[in-house]
Amino acid sequence: MSVNAPFQTKMPEIFENYYIPTLNQTGFMTLEVDEYSQEFIKYSASFPDVPSLEIGATYGVATLKALSKGAHIIANDIDNRHLEILKQNCPENCKDWLTLLPRSFPEAFDFKEGALQAVLACRVFHFFSEDKILEGLKKIRSWLSGDGKLFIVNETPYFGTCRAFIPIYEERKRLGEPWLGLVDLNYFDPTKRPFVEGTVNLFDADTLTWVLNEAGFKIEKLSYINRTGVFPESALYDGRESIGAMTVKSD
Ligand SMILES: C[S@@+](CC[C@H](N)C(=O)[O-])C[C@H]1O[C@@H](n2cnc3c(N)ncnc32)[C@H](O)[C@@H]1O
């Protein structure tokens, strides 16, 4: 293949009727957006002159909706193939408002202080270590404008794919351990293990509240997210499968 050959890759087929596998074993992209991603879409679109960032955008389920509403989006992902597919799916009339950022968050790129209006990190922070979570949140805080907002969504210990981990999590909670959601693939539903690598850091409401406050965010809204109709049956548990927050910078 010539070095100038066009980049070609294909989006995988929908898995178990509900979500699309990533190309780099970081789970799946959902086909629907949750209420916090919807808030990001609305908020970013109300500031079309200021860029907003989506971290871990994959094939663009949220980014493409935000662009269609008039937002100016910087779509980040560690895997350039995801972003190339996103760009292929972007309507021509939105392409001027889309910037691709194929780099690893948070260490491989930076923005000027106050440069961004909104940041969405949907189902990506649970792949990070404790240090990276705090470092990443502090960076986002500095990138946001004074009235900027962070929207964050993660999987919880009540994520059906890891239901075998729930007793371990509950025991850690009873003992008051920090970072009680760290789980390895042995606790994953075997049908999902081929789609994920390494360990995952699941967040409950206390962990997400603590880490957001520690990084200098004030929480406007935080709640568990029921994934019925969005995740396959095997990934559901009791309506607390994911958790989201909408935040502003605290003083
Ligand atoms: C589970 S998918 C999330 C897809 C989509 N946001 C959603 O909610 O359905 C996680 C995405 O995060 C990306 N990712 C993982 N680590 C990353 C990092 N350090 N920097 C940027 N993107 C990362 C992966 O490549 C993948 O596309």
The ligand as an SDF file (V2000), in Angstrom:
LIG
                    3D

 27 29  0  0  0  0  0  0  0  0999 V2000
  -16.4500    2.5580   26.0060 C   0  0  0  0  0  0  0  0  0  0  0  0
  -15.8770    3.5790   24.6940 S   0  0  0  0  0  0  0  0  0  0  0  0
  -16.9500    4.9830   24.9430 C   0  0  0  0  0  0  0  0  0  0  0  0
  -17.7750    5.2760   23.7380 C   0  0  0  0  0  0  0  0  0  0  0  0
  -18.8050    6.3950   23.8710 C   0  0  0  0  0  0  0  0  0  0  0  0
  -18.2520    7.5790   24.4830 N   0  0  0  0  0  0  0  0  0  0  0  0
  -20.0140    5.8890   24.6080 C   0  0  0  0  0  0  0  0  0  0  0  0
  -20.3150    6.4080   25.6860 O   0  0  0  0  0  0  0  0  0  0  0  0
  -20.6710    4.9770   24.1250 O   0  0  0  0  0  0  0  0  0  0  0  0
  -14.3310    4.2390   25.3110 C   0  0  0  0  0  0  0  0  0  0  0  0
  -13.5880    5.1080   24.2970 C   0  0  0  0  0  0  0  0  0  0  0  0
  -12.5420    5.8050   24.9770 O   0  0  0  0  0  0  0  0  0  0  0  0
  -11.3700    5.7760   24.1880 C   0  0  0  0  0  0  0  0  0  0  0  0
  -10.2030    5.9520   25.0870 N   0  0  0  0  0  0  0  0  0  0  0  0
   -9.7130    5.0470   25.9840 C   0  0  0  0  0  0  0  0  0  0  0  0
   -8.6450    5.5690   26.6190 N   0  0  0  0  0  0  0  0  0  0  0  0
   -8.4690    6.8240   26.1170 C   0  0  0  0  0  0  0  0  0  0  0  0
   -7.5340    7.8660   26.3750 C   0  0  0  0  0  0  0  0  0  0  0  0
   -6.5490    7.7240   27.2910 N   0  0  0  0  0  0  0  0  0  0  0  0
   -7.6330    9.0120   25.6700 N   0  0  0  0  0  0  0  0  0  0  0  0
   -8.6130    9.1760   24.7370 C   0  0  0  0  0  0  0  0  0  0  0  0
   -9.5300    8.2230   24.4650 N   0  0  0  0  0  0  0  0  0  0  0  0
   -9.4630    7.0710   25.1490 C   0  0  0  0  0  0  0  0  0  0  0  0
  -11.4140    4.4420   23.5000 C   0  0  0  0  0  0  0  0  0  0  0  0
  -10.6020    4.3830   22.3510 O   0  0  0  0  0  0  0  0  0  0  0  0
  -12.9040    4.2940   23.1970 C   0  0  0  0  0  0  0  0  0  0  0  0
  -13.1990    4.8440   21.9360 O   0  0  0  0  0  0  0  0  0  0  0  0
  1  2  1  0
  2  3  1  0
  2 10  1  0
  3  4  1  0
  4  5  1  0
  5  6  1  0
  5  7  1  0
  7  8  2  0
  7  9  1  0
 10 11  1  0
 11 12  1  0
 11 26  1  0
 12 13  1  0
 13 14  1  0
 13 24  1  0
 14 15  1  0
 14 23  1  0
 15 16  2  0
 16 17  1  0
 17 18  1  0
 17 23  2  0
 18 19  1  0
 18 20  2  0
 20 21  1  0
 21 22  2  0
 22 23  1  0
 24 25  1  0
 24 26  1  0
 26 27  1  0
M  CHG  2   2   1   9  -1
M  END
$$$$
